[in-house]
Amino acid sequence: MELDEASLISKGIAKLLRKYSAYGLLILDEWLLEDISEQEQHFIFELIERRHDSASTIFCTQYRQDDWHARLGGGVHADAIMDRIVHNAIWTETGTMNMREYYAKQTVAH
């Protein structure tokens, strides 16, 4: 992962934060698909903080908003991250159907 590589270089994480903070639109696909480490929590918090009220971020995920706090590890960092995301967000729900499961069943049935 890019964050792991950046942590091995002097000021690598700061450079990575500047890079992702500079985009006018950042799309985080598969948001919270896997559990995140404490280092990743800190990075996400700092990134969201830098982008807050100045740039757009799209979070693409299969998890409901209600599940994000727990998937972010709960606690203070999760509170702070969620606070910066939810207050200025526009939410688009695409339904409850999981297209991957649907097509997998269709493939098996044929």
N, C-alpha and C positions, 0 to 999 in steps of 0.2 A: 504494500500500500504506500501511496505517496507520503502519507504522514509518517510512517515508520522510517522511510528513507530520509525525510527532512529532519527527523530527530537525531540522526547520526551526524549531521553537518552543523557546524557552528552557525547560529542564527538562521538555520534552515526552516524552522517552524515559523519564525517571524516573516521570512520571505514568502512562504507558502500562504500565510494569512494575507499578506499584501496582495498576492496574486489573485486569490479568490474573492477578496474584498473589492477588487477593482472592477469586476464584471458588472455591467448594468443589469444583467439577468443571469442568475445562477440556478440551474436545475439540478436538484438532488434526487436522482432516480433510485428506486429501491430503498427509500428512506426507512431506516430502522429495521431493515430486513434481518440483520444479525445483532446480537448483543454488542454494546459498545464498552470499551475500556474507559478507565478514568481519564487517561490521556486524551482519548477521543472526545469525551465529555467536555474537557477543558477547551479543546480546539473548537468544537462546535459552538460552545458558549461564546468564545472570543470572536469567531467568525460571524455569528448571528448578531452579536453586539455591534460589530463594526458595520454591518450591512443595515442594521435597524434604522428605519426612516430615511434611508438614503439610496437603497437599491432593492430590486425585486428578487425574490427567491421563490421557486416553485418546488414543492415537496411532493414527489410521486411515491405513493405507498399503498400497500394492500391493507394497512392497519387503520382502524378508526381513530379519530382524534382522541377519543377517550382512553385509548391504549398507549398513546405516545409517552405520557409522563412515566409510566412504569417501564416502558422499553428504553427510556433515557436513563434508567437507573434509579428513578425516584430521588427524593432528597432535594437539597438546596440547588444543585446544578440543574436538575430537571425543572424545578420551579422557575428558575431564572430563564432558561431556554424557552420554556413554554410561554412565559410571560411576554417575551419579546416576539414570539411567533403569533400568538392568538389574537392579540388586541387590534392588529391592523390587517388581519387576514381576510381573504375572500375564500370561502370553502366551496368546493365543487365535489359533490358525492356522485359517483358513477354507478351506484347500485350495489346490490349484494351478491350478484352473480360473479363467480370466479371463472373467468374465461379459460384459464389454464386447465382447471379441473373439467370444465365442460368439454373442451376439445380432446382431452385425454380419454374421457369416457366415450366420445364419438369414435375415436381411433380404435379403441379396444372392441367396440360393438361391431365394427366392420370387419 
